[in-house]
Amino acid sequence: EPSHTDRVYSPDILPRLQSLLADLADIDLACQQKLEAIEGGLGDESLKRRKIAQLWQDHQDRRAPYVAALEKLQAQARDCFG
């Protein structure tokens, strides 16, 4: 998970941004694959709905630190370049 104590200076912003976006893309892809597996699987529809609801909650929880790090990076970029 990203560290909220990392100090990012202007030369580091782009690589850090690319890394965070790549991590988020990986998280999103994994969630999409799990969603397709649940939707395509056999079983009770109400159970599928519960699994999907839990998947979305887990997905948001997993993404949250990366989104927070992106917001922090955006503020640092404004400070450096603004």
WOTA-V109290 format. One record per residue. RES is the residue in one letter. PHI is phi in radians with two decimals (999 if undefined). Layout:
# WOTA-V109290
res & phi
RES & PHI
RES & PHI
This chain:
# WOTA-V109290
res & phi
E & 999
P & -1.15
S & -1.55
H & -1.43
T & -1.74
D & -1.11
R & -1.70
V & -1.90
Y & -1.81
S & -0.86
P & -1.17
D & -1.58
I & -1.14
L & -1.10
P & -1.07
R & -1.16
L & -1.07
Q & -1.07
S & -1.14
L & -1.10
L & -1.15
A & -1.14
D & -1.08
L & -1.11
A & -1.09
D & -1.11
I & -1.08
D & -1.13
L & -1.12
A & -1.06
C & -1.13
Q & -1.06
Q & -1.13
K & -1.14
L & -1.07
E & -1.09
A & -1.15
I & -1.14
E & -1.11
G & -1.50
G & -1.38
L & -1.42
G & 2.41
D & -1.16
E & -1.11
S & -1.18
L & -1.16
K & -1.04
R & -1.08
R & -1.15
K & -1.09
I & -1.15
A & -1.05
Q & -1.17
L & -1.04
W & -1.12
Q & -1.12
D & -1.07
H & -1.08
Q & -1.11
D & -1.10
R & -1.22
R & -1.33
A & -0.91
P & -1.15
Y & -1.27
V & -1.12
A & -1.08
A & -1.14
L & -1.11
E & -1.11
K & -1.12
L & -1.10
Q & -1.07
A & -1.12
Q & -1.15
A & -1.12
R & -1.07
D & -1.13
C & -1.32
F & -1.96
G & -1.43
